[in-house]
Amino acid sequence: MVISKQDMDGVIYLMDNVINDNGVPRNIRKSVSDAKEVVSKEGNEVNLTSATYLLDECLNDINMPMHTRPEIMEIISELERLKEEMK
């Protein structure tokens, strides 16, 4: 199954919110940006999994702002949902 452009745009929008937040440390914004690049290439299951792992590593960063953790968890949740829809 192919991921709809609307679903992909929604995930990318959530990622852009984190990337453009100057209150988020640079290393976390970089990881989210890398995940966005992976997902943007082609929304296949392998890329969604790779992006999920990149974002999951961010959650363990002690410099993670309190307001950013739920945003990243929401992105991970959306990526997982899209992976399930592909099956």
C-alpha positions as CSV (number, residue, x, y, z in Angstrom):
1,M,0.0,0.0,0.0
2,V,1.2,3.5,-0.8
3,I,1.1,6.3,1.8
4,S,-1.1,9.2,0.8
5,K,0.5,12.5,0.2
6,Q,-1.8,14.0,2.8
7,D,-0.5,11.7,5.5
8,M,3.1,12.3,4.6
9,D,2.6,16.0,4.5
10,G,1.1,15.8,8.0
11,V,4.2,14.0,9.4
12,I,6.5,16.4,7.6
13,Y,4.5,19.4,9.0
14,L,5.0,18.0,12.6
15,M,8.7,17.5,11.9
16,D,9.0,21.1,10.6
17,N,7.5,22.4,13.8
18,V,10.4,20.9,15.8
19,I,13.1,21.8,13.2
20,N,12.0,25.5,13.2
21,D,11.8,25.8,17.0
22,N,14.9,27.6,18.1
23,G,14.3,26.5,21.7
24,V,15.2,22.9,20.7
25,P,18.9,22.1,20.9
26,R,20.7,21.9,17.5
27,N,21.5,18.2,17.8
28,I,17.9,17.3,18.2
29,R,16.8,19.5,15.3
30,K,19.5,17.8,13.2
31,S,18.2,14.4,14.1
32,V,14.6,15.4,13.2
33,S,15.9,17.0,10.0
34,D,17.7,13.8,9.1
35,A,14.5,11.8,9.8
36,K,12.5,14.1,7.6
37,E,15.0,13.6,4.8
38,V,14.8,9.9,5.1
39,V,11.0,9.9,5.0
40,S,10.8,12.4,2.2
41,K,12.9,10.3,-0.1
42,E,10.2,7.6,-0.4
43,G,7.7,6.6,2.2
44,N,8.4,2.9,2.3
45,E,8.5,0.8,5.4
46,V,12.3,0.7,5.7
47,N,12.5,4.5,5.6
48,L,9.7,4.9,8.1
49,T,11.5,2.5,10.4
50,S,14.8,4.3,10.0
51,A,13.2,7.7,10.7
52,T,11.6,6.1,13.8
53,Y,14.9,5.0,15.2
54,L,16.5,8.4,14.6
55,L,13.6,10.1,16.5
56,D,13.7,7.4,19.3
57,E,17.3,8.2,20.0
58,C,16.3,11.9,20.5
59,L,13.9,10.9,23.3
60,N,16.9,9.8,25.4
61,D,18.7,13.1,25.1
62,I,18.9,14.8,28.5
63,N,18.8,18.2,26.8
64,M,15.3,17.5,25.4
65,P,13.0,20.4,26.2
66,M,9.8,19.4,28.0
67,H,7.6,20.8,25.3
68,T,9.4,18.9,22.5
69,R,9.2,15.3,23.9
70,P,5.4,15.0,23.3
71,E,5.9,16.4,19.8
72,I,8.5,13.8,18.9
73,M,6.4,11.1,20.5
74,E,3.5,12.2,18.2
75,I,5.7,12.0,15.2
76,I,6.9,8.5,16.1
77,S,3.3,7.5,16.7
78,E,2.3,8.8,13.2
79,L,5.2,7.0,11.6
80,E,4.2,3.7,13.3
81,R,0.6,4.2,12.2
82,L,1.7,4.7,8.6
83,K,3.9,1.6,8.8
84,E,0.9,-0.5,10.0
85,E,-1.2,0.9,7.2
86,M,1.4,-0.3,4.7
87,K,1.1,-3.9,5.8
